[in-house]
Amino acid sequence: MTAGFLPLVICAAAFVGLHLLMSSGLVRPRLVLAVGEGRFAAIYSIVAGASFSAMIATYAMSPFEVIWTAPAWTAWITVAVMPVAVFLVIAGYTQPNPTAVMQGDALGAPDAAAGVMAITRHPVLWGVALFALAHVPPNGDFASAILFAAVAVLAIGGAFHLDARKRASGGEAWARFESLTSNLPFWGIVTRKTHLSIREIGLWRCLLALAALLVLMWLHPLAIGVTPLPVIE
């Protein structure tokens, strides 16, 4: 790896580090106390957006250096995983989510662990993580590896970090919610801690996720310059 990747490495480290620092038990309570929950959420969003934009900008300017030559079949990994990733993000944003910013009140709801929460209590974070991980195999260059690794590390690390913070401050309500859900996607269903119900999730969320996936597939060649579908030779 050459020095040309240094700006991307710095921006990727800042992207991950600033997120985890601002949401930490040391920094977050002090900022919330100083500026209020709403302003903290706004500041956090601005920092997140700025650090992500900087990482994307340095990614675009980074040299192209191959680590591995990806076989054509690796594109099928992305095709297989992306529907799950998009569904988790869409369902996570459209359902009351006790782990989301400024939705702590949802923790006390009788159906807090229902719907997409039966799959994972961090649907948005795991959706983003699956998106990033699914794009690693077919992209064998250094810049892409750094970019997608940073996104995956932040999303997965954020899920476990959030669990630890909520465990320390969420009390009995969080303990109950945690006992009925799993962090790792589908693990609670496999271990029969919970069950999957399309009725609880809502068919309309599945259809919305499908529509979002089709839009992303249509935009991919326009924004990225390559088709997201595997090329069959």
C-alpha atoms as one frame of an Amber mdcrd trajectory, in Angstrom:
protein
   0.000   0.000   0.000   1.461   3.349  -1.065   1.346   6.771   0.602  -1.452
   7.712  -1.771  -3.867   5.845   0.491  -2.936   7.837   3.625  -5.740  10.464
   3.279  -8.312   7.664   2.928  -6.906   5.804   5.941  -7.026   8.994   8.041
 -10.578   9.822   6.974 -11.736   6.229   7.514 -10.227   6.229  11.021 -11.893
   9.572  11.760 -15.225   8.274  10.425 -15.143   5.301  12.797 -13.475   7.058
  15.738 -15.686  10.149  15.842 -18.851   8.055  15.744 -17.757   5.826  18.614
 -16.302   8.711  20.627 -19.412  10.889  20.406 -21.693   7.977  21.335 -19.476
   6.773  24.190 -20.586   6.777  27.808 -17.886   9.331  28.564 -18.742  11.940
  25.927 -22.397  11.514  24.987 -23.995  12.222  28.416 -21.920  15.385  28.809
 -22.883  16.692  25.389 -26.560  15.868  25.928 -26.466  17.650  29.286 -24.794
  20.675  27.719 -26.876  21.109  24.557 -29.924  18.833  24.947 -30.927  15.597
  23.212 -32.226  17.270  20.049 -29.163  19.446  19.457 -26.861  16.534  20.231
 -28.631  14.453  17.567 -28.199  17.333  15.091 -24.492  17.728  15.910 -23.966
  13.989  15.686 -25.654  13.909  12.260 -23.505  16.785  10.997 -20.290  15.128
  12.193 -21.392  11.785  10.732 -22.256  13.351   7.397 -19.052  15.390   7.212
 -16.779  12.467   8.130 -18.554  10.154   5.683 -18.328  12.749   2.892 -14.604
  13.206   3.551 -14.069   9.448   3.418 -15.959   9.153   0.104 -14.028  12.110
  -1.365 -10.644  10.636  -0.452 -11.802   7.230  -1.702 -12.564   8.757  -5.112
  -9.092  10.324  -5.232  -7.204   7.226  -4.065  -5.057   5.235  -6.504  -6.291
   1.914  -7.809  -4.126  -0.897  -6.441  -5.277  -4.502  -6.685  -5.025  -6.828
  -3.669  -6.789  -9.777  -5.269  -8.447 -10.444  -8.608 -12.051 -11.202  -7.727
 -13.601 -14.168  -9.576 -16.826 -13.338 -11.412 -18.875 -15.538  -9.050 -18.124
 -13.239  -6.064 -20.660 -10.774  -7.470 -23.363 -13.310  -6.554 -22.462 -12.806
  -2.878 -23.506  -9.164  -3.165 -26.665 -10.093  -5.061 -27.631 -12.642  -2.388
 -26.921 -10.426   0.633 -28.206  -7.036  -0.526 -31.950  -7.892  -0.310 -31.474
  -8.772   3.374 -29.373  -5.655   3.988 -31.906  -3.321   2.351 -34.814  -4.990
   4.153 -33.139  -4.577   7.565 -32.480  -0.878   6.947 -35.991  -0.158   5.641
 -37.733  -2.147   8.399 -35.424  -0.700  11.054 -36.237   2.872  10.049 -39.997
   2.354   9.630 -40.658   0.480  12.876 -40.365   1.966  16.385 -36.834   1.042
  17.390 -35.753   1.100  21.062 -32.090   1.212  20.006 -32.464   4.230  17.696
 -31.653   7.832  18.564 -34.438   9.574  20.511 -36.667   6.463  20.500 -35.941
   5.251  24.009 -39.650   5.397  24.871 -40.253   2.470  22.495 -38.403   0.238
  24.953 -41.430   0.095  27.239 -43.925  -0.851  24.516 -45.474  -4.337  24.775
 -44.390  -5.131  21.190 -40.876  -3.678  21.525 -39.294  -7.016  20.576 -41.711
  -7.771  17.719 -41.402  -7.294  13.969 -37.891  -6.829  12.618 -36.565  -6.807
  16.201 -37.103 -10.575  16.158 -34.330 -10.742  13.553 -31.939  -8.382  15.345
 -32.308  -5.589  17.870 -30.001  -3.447  15.678 -31.563  -3.825  12.209 -30.190
  -0.633  10.658 -26.635  -1.194  11.874 -26.615  -4.809  10.720 -28.175  -3.827
   7.403 -25.331  -1.371   6.829 -22.776  -3.977   7.980 -24.133  -6.595   5.569
 -24.078  -4.046   2.753 -20.396  -3.311   3.422 -19.331  -6.934   3.915 -21.173
  -8.058   0.778 -19.226  -5.547  -1.316 -15.781  -6.696  -0.163 -15.380  -9.983
  -2.143 -16.049  -8.563  -5.639 -13.940  -5.436  -5.047 -10.323  -6.507  -4.714
  -8.604  -3.134  -4.528  -7.062  -1.415  -1.507  -9.286   1.660  -1.550 -12.505
  -0.367  -1.644 -11.247  -2.683   1.100 -10.489   0.294   3.347 -13.845   1.966
   2.635 -16.043  -1.065   3.163 -14.013  -2.279   6.142 -14.496   1.089   7.869
 -18.265   0.976   7.320 -18.488  -2.642   8.522 -16.318  -2.020  11.599 -18.379
   1.001  12.601 -21.721  -0.767  12.101 -20.785  -3.993  13.896 -18.757  -2.221
  16.571 -21.621   0.232  17.008 -24.108  -2.587  17.621 -22.020  -4.097  20.419
 -21.074  -0.659  21.761 -24.745   0.317  21.913 -25.590  -2.916  23.745 -22.944
  -2.172  26.379 -24.147   1.412  26.851 -27.810   0.410  27.071 -26.968  -2.442
  29.440 -25.348   0.051  31.778 -28.166   2.591  31.695 -31.330   0.868  30.438
 -32.299  -0.891  33.651 -34.941  -3.601  33.835 -36.665  -2.547  30.608 -33.489
  -3.042  28.594 -32.720  -6.344  30.341 -36.157  -7.646  29.325 -35.767  -6.401
  25.749 -32.304  -7.934  25.480 -33.574 -11.288  26.780 -36.196 -11.397  24.006
 -33.934 -10.331  21.124 -30.500 -11.036  19.693 -27.718  -8.810  18.440 -26.536
 -11.195  15.723 -29.161 -11.360  12.937 -31.435 -14.426  13.053 -29.626 -15.872
  16.102 -32.645 -15.340  18.355 -34.808 -17.234  15.858 -32.301 -20.094  15.497
 -32.041 -20.460  19.278 -35.854 -20.144  19.617 -35.556 -17.112  21.841 -38.065
 -15.439  19.529 -39.966 -16.124  16.301 -40.265 -14.472  12.903 -43.689 -13.164
  11.910 -44.365 -11.518   8.548 -47.614 -10.213  10.008 -45.712  -8.382  12.748
 -43.161  -7.056  10.275 -45.816  -5.977   7.794 -45.973  -7.035   4.168 -45.795
  -3.390   3.111 -42.289  -3.122   4.609 -41.186  -6.106   2.528 -42.623  -4.502
  -0.609 -41.027  -1.155   0.258 -37.657  -2.865   0.714 -38.071  -4.581  -2.666
 -38.867  -1.246  -4.317 -35.831   0.363  -2.656 -33.615  -2.499  -3.840 -34.823
  -2.107  -7.434 -34.163   1.649  -7.297 -30.636   1.038  -5.983 -29.992  -1.479
  -8.771 -31.204   1.058 -11.332 -29.046   3.851  -9.861 -25.917   1.712  -9.457
 -24.674   1.945 -13.075 -25.476   5.666 -13.158 -23.650   6.479  -9.913 -20.891
   3.854  -9.845 -20.483   3.116 -13.538 -20.899  -0.677 -13.366 -23.910  -2.968
 -13.260 -24.609  -4.602  -9.870 -25.625  -7.845 -11.593 -23.040 -10.541 -12.294
 -21.843 -10.739 -15.865 -22.587 -14.202 -17.254 -20.052 -15.219 -19.886
